[in-house]
């Protein structure tokens, strides 16, 4: 649960330059298409620790502001995942955010097991915590400006 409206949370998702601030494992955003988050737009990122970091991109597959975004997140040669963010309003000023992530291609798709699921669950928990921090901080900044 995030103490911000779906629009405030979606605004974070829609700002591709913040991707590395909240997506665990992404260390740097190299470029973001001007059309992000429209379907087909991409952001180009670097993931993993130096000097082993990988350069790849993520592509928007579906976008329904402020309720849903689906991206194909690349991390080749390990593969790629389809990630679904669903934002559901709870009360006047809170949002339930769900992340669904499934490996869609590459070696990670074939080695799915309980350990991978546990690691992915913990990673997504931390991703949601970071997303919450950014969205609630922006909400507080907006309130202070009013």
N, C-alpha and C positions, 0 to 999 in steps of 0.2 A: 504494500500500500504506500502510495506517495502522496504527501500532503500538498498537492498542487492539482490544478484542473487538467483534464485531458489535453486541452490546447497548450497549456504551459509545458507539459511533458512532451507533447508532439513537437513543440518548437525546438526542443533540444535534439530530438531525432532528425529534424529538418535542417539542422545546422551541421553539415558534414564536417566542418572544421573542428567540432568538439568530439568527433568519433573516438579519437585516441584518448580523450579524457575519461570516457566511461566504458569503452569496450576493453575488457581485460585481455591482455596479450598484444593489443595494437599499441605500438610505441610512437608512431609518427604518421600524420596525414600529410602526404606529399602534394596532393592536388584534389580539388573538388570541382566537378562540372558545374557551370553556372546554373544549369537547370535542376540540380539536386533539390528536392527528392522526387522529381518526376520519373515515371516509369522509363527505364532504359538509361537513366543517368548513372554516373559512376563517381566513386571517390577512390583515390589511389592511396594506399597505405603501406606501412612497413610494420611487420610483426616479428616478435621474438627478439632475444637479446643480441646485441652486437658481439661478435662479428658474424653471427649466424642468422641475422635477420633476413626476412624474405620480403620482397617487393611484390605486391599484388593489388587487386582492386576488388571492390564490392559494387554490385549493380542492383538498382531498385527494380523489383519485379512487379510490385503492386504498391499503391499508395492511396489511402482513403483517410485524409486528414479529418479530424484529429483522432481517429480510432484504430487505424491499422497501417502497418508498413511491413512489406516483405522484401528481404534482400537476399541476393546470392553473394555470400562472403567467400572470397577466394583466399586460399593459403597454399598455393602450389609450391612444392610438389606433394604436399600432404593431402591436398584435395580441396573441396569446397563444401560449404554448408548452405542450406536454405534456412533463414532465420525469420521467424514471424513475430512481430511485436503487436500485441493486442492491448488497447487502452480502453478501460471501462470506467465510466464515472461512478463514484461512490459518494453519495451525498453531494453537498454543494461545492466542495472544494478539495476533493481527493480522487485519486485514480488508482485502480487496480491494474497493474501492468503484468502481462504474461509474456514470457519468451518461450517460443517453441523453436528448437534447433535440431536439425537432422542433417547428417552428412549425405551429400547428394552425389559426390564423385570423388575419385581418388582412393588411395589406400585406406584412409580412415573409415570409409564406407564399409569396408570388408572386415575390419577388426573390432567391430562394435561388441562391447561386453559390459558387465556390471561396473568394472573399475572405470571404464571410459565414461559411463553414465554418471557415476558419482563425481568424477572430476568435472564433467560438463555442468552438472548441477551446482557445484560449488562455484565454478567460474561465473555462471549466470546469476547466482545470488550476489556475488560481488559486483557484477555489471549493474544489476538493479540498484544496489546500494549507491554506486557512483552516479547513476542516472538520477536517483532521488536527490542526492546532494546538490547536483547542478540545477535541477528543476526547482527545488525549494529555495535555493539561494537566489535564483532569478526572480522567483515570486516575491521574495523579501525585498529585492532591489526595486521591483516595480511598485510595491506598496510604499516604499520610502520616497519614491519620486512623485507619488500622487499627493 
